[in-house]
Amino acid sequence: MTRLDRNETLIRIALLAVAFSAVSVLLLITAFIFGEGTPIMFKYGLRRFLLNLDWFPTEQSFGLFPMIVGSLFVTLGALAIGVPFGLAGAVFLTEFSSQRLRRVLKPVIELLAGIPSVVYGFIGVVVLVPFIRETFGGPGLSVLAAAIILGIMILPTIISISIDSLEAVPRSYREGSIALGATRWQTTRMVMIPAARSGIIASVILGMGRAIGETMAVIMIAGNAAAVPKSLLDPVRTLTSNIALEMGYASGEHREALFATGVILFVIIMILNTIANLTSMKRKS
């Protein structure tokens, strides 16, 4: 074996070790969360955790149903806002804007991803919450406020990845469609978007993960009421907010119940990602 072959082998082994170390860290985190959270779930029963409406840890009542519903409402609302606007922005910058405008707007959009979530939450408290309270009624701190802020927060992720996916489509696809007489919009809708579907769906999945995992901004503008919301104007508490608000002083079974909240959140994210991936695979076939 030559010296060059030995160096390549060492580099291959080092890269393999780095890859396995990343996977190992993920497995250790997963094992730790499940190890801390599942015993109390088995003690009181999974049904009690998932379907009970009352969250009173001092009375051994650990109902996560309001927080599960709140997380789903806020996440779906954020996707309903972020996905259409994000995809529209990506299509505009890729297919209809000039190169100069794209060079200016794309870095600005990517810069939005670096703004701390607490800044978004502060803007929501100062601007959005009073507007909702004066326009639609209610306390202002609500599902609607959280969905709007999270929808704005996931826009950079969806736009950036969708732009990269659309730009990765071979130029011959666009030129062939236009040569056959299709308009630019018909080419975009019937050729470019379907060809970039996998990347667009990946952007939606990442945006969904950002929305359901966000904590600080949601704590500031959602109202944090541990009750099932009956409308978009009701305050809500998400699973992540529940953990962040109470972990600092929790102990005993209360602390274990918060780890169980993390387990439920982990499972929900895995289910949503699996559904999105299966949908993508079915559309490809």
C-alpha positions, 0 to 999 in steps of 0.5 A, a space after each residue: 500500500 502506497 503512502 497516498 493510499 494510506 492517507 486516503 484510508 486514514 481520511 476515510 476512517 476519520 470522516 466515518 468516525 465523525 459521521 458516527 459520532 454525530 449519529 451517536 450524539 443523537 442516539 444518546 440524546 434520544 435515549 436520555 429523553 426517553 429514559 427520563 420521560 417514559 417511566 412516569 408515562 407507564 406509571 400513570 398510563 399513556 392515555 392519561 398523558 395524551 387525553 387528560 385536559 388538566 395540567 396540575 403537576 402538584 396534584 399529579 395531574 399531567 394532561 398534555 392534550 391542551 399543549 398537543 392541540 396548541 402545538 398543532 394549531 400553531 404549527 399548522 397556522 404557521 405553515 398556512 402562512 409561511 408555505 404559500 408566501 415562501 413558495 411564491 417568493 421563491 418562484 418570483 425570485 427564481 423565474 420572474 425577477 431580474 438578476 440584480 434584484 435577486 442578488 439583493 433580495 436573496 441575501 436579505 431574506 437569508 439574513 432574516 434567519 439569523 435574527 434571534 427569536 426573542 426579537 420576533 417575539 418582542 415585535 409581536 408583543 409590541 405591534 402584532 398583539 395590540 393590533 389583534 386585540 383592537 381589531 378582532 378582540 380577545 386578549 391579543 396573546 393568541 394562536 393567531 399571533 403565534 401562527 403569524 410570527 412563526 409563519 414569518 420566522 420560517 419564511 427564510 428557510 422555505 424561500 432559500 431552500 426552494 430557490 436552490 431547488 428551483 435553480 437546480 432544475 436543468 435549464 433544458 426543462 425551461 427552454 424545452 417548455 417555452 419552445 413548445 409554446 408554453 408561457 413563463 407561468 405555465 412553465 413554472 407551474 407545470 414544469 419547474 415546480 414539479 421538477 423541484 418538488 422534493 426540495 420544496 417539500 424538504 423546505 416545508 419539512 424544515 420549516 415545520 420543524 422550526 415552527 413546532 420546536 420554537 420556544 421563546 417567541 411563542 412564550 412571549 405572544 401565545 398567552 401560555 394558557 394550559 387549555 384547549 383553544 376554541 378559536 384562533 383568538 384564544 391563548 394557548 400553550 405549546 409543548 416547548 413552552 410548557 417545558 421552558 416555563 416549568 423546567 427551572 423549578 420542577 422536581 420529582 414527578 413534575 420534572 419527569 412529566 416535563 421529560 415526558 412532554 419532550 418524548 411526546 414532542 419528539 414522537 409528534 415531530 417524527 410522525 409529521 416528518 414521516 407523513 411529509 416524506 411519504 407524501 413526497 414519495 407517493 407524488 414522485 411515483 
